[in-house]
Amino acid sequence: MYLDLGGETVIRSRDLIAIFDLSGDKAEHAASIFADEHRLSGVQKIGTEETKSLVITKNGYYFSPVSVVTLKKRIQATGPFERVSNLTK
């Protein structure tokens, strides 16, 4: 199965490692660690919209304009995964 990260970027679901929320108040700590686009090598920024999530795969990093909640819904719609935990509380 595949996961649409926004724009024209699609990844294989089996290559997904983690998704981090980089939107709103939750982003303060995560942003200081992950969201410096100039420090991460091999990162791909999708589109020109505000980055809402960081998607880590076996093949690289993606700054996505799609929210974690939307990505989670897309994952659940594509088929069975062992576990999709809700860390966005």
C-alpha positions as CSV (number, residue, x, y, z in Angstrom):
1,M,0.0,0.0,0.0
2,Y,1.0,3.6,-0.4
3,L,0.6,6.8,1.6
4,D,0.1,10.2,0.1
5,L,2.2,12.8,1.9
6,G,0.8,15.8,0.0
7,G,1.8,17.4,-3.3
8,E,2.7,14.7,-5.6
9,T,4.7,12.7,-3.0
10,V,3.7,9.1,-2.2
11,I,5.7,6.6,-0.1
12,R,5.3,2.9,0.4
13,S,3.5,2.3,3.7
14,R,5.9,-0.5,4.7
15,D,8.8,2.0,4.5
16,L,7.2,4.3,7.1
17,I,9.1,4.6,10.4
18,A,7.5,7.5,12.2
19,I,5.5,10.7,11.9
20,F,6.0,13.7,14.1
21,D,3.6,16.6,14.7
22,L,5.2,19.9,13.8
23,S,2.1,22.1,14.0
24,G,0.8,24.4,16.6
25,D,1.9,24.4,20.2
26,K,3.1,20.8,20.0
27,A,5.8,21.9,17.6
28,E,7.9,23.9,20.0
29,H,10.0,21.1,21.3
30,A,9.9,19.0,18.2
31,A,10.7,21.9,16.0
32,S,13.8,22.6,18.0
33,I,15.0,19.1,17.4
34,F,13.7,18.1,14.0
35,A,12.4,21.1,12.0
36,D,15.6,22.9,11.1
37,E,15.3,22.1,7.4
38,H,18.9,23.2,6.8
39,R,20.4,20.7,9.4
40,L,18.8,17.5,8.1
41,S,20.5,16.1,5.1
42,G,18.4,14.3,2.6
43,V,15.2,16.0,3.7
44,Q,12.5,16.7,1.1
45,K,10.1,19.7,1.7
46,I,6.8,19.0,0.0
47,G,5.2,22.0,-1.5
48,T,5.4,25.6,-0.3
49,E,2.7,25.4,2.4
50,E,3.4,25.4,6.2
51,T,5.1,22.2,7.4
52,K,2.7,20.3,9.7
53,S,4.5,17.0,10.0
54,L,7.8,15.3,9.7
55,V,7.6,11.9,8.1
56,I,10.6,9.5,8.5
57,T,10.9,6.5,6.2
58,K,13.6,4.0,5.5
59,N,14.6,6.1,2.5
60,G,14.6,9.6,3.9
61,Y,12.8,12.5,5.7
62,Y,9.8,14.5,4.4
63,F,8.5,17.8,5.7
64,S,4.8,17.5,4.8
65,P,2.0,20.1,4.7
66,V,-0.4,17.3,5.7
67,S,-1.3,17.1,9.4
68,V,-0.6,14.0,11.6
69,V,-4.3,13.4,12.1
70,T,-4.9,13.3,8.3
71,L,-1.9,11.1,7.7
72,K,-3.1,8.7,10.4
73,K,-6.6,8.5,8.8
74,R,-4.9,7.8,5.4
75,I,-2.8,5.0,7.0
76,Q,-5.9,3.4,8.6
77,A,-7.8,3.6,5.3
78,T,-5.1,1.9,3.3
79,G,-5.1,-1.4,5.2
80,P,-4.0,-3.2,8.4
81,F,-1.0,-2.0,10.3
82,E,0.2,-3.7,13.4
83,R,-0.4,-0.5,15.4
84,V,-1.0,3.1,14.8
85,S,-0.6,4.8,18.2
86,N,-2.1,8.3,18.9
87,L,0.8,10.4,20.2
88,T,-0.9,13.7,19.3
89,K,-2.6,14.2,22.6
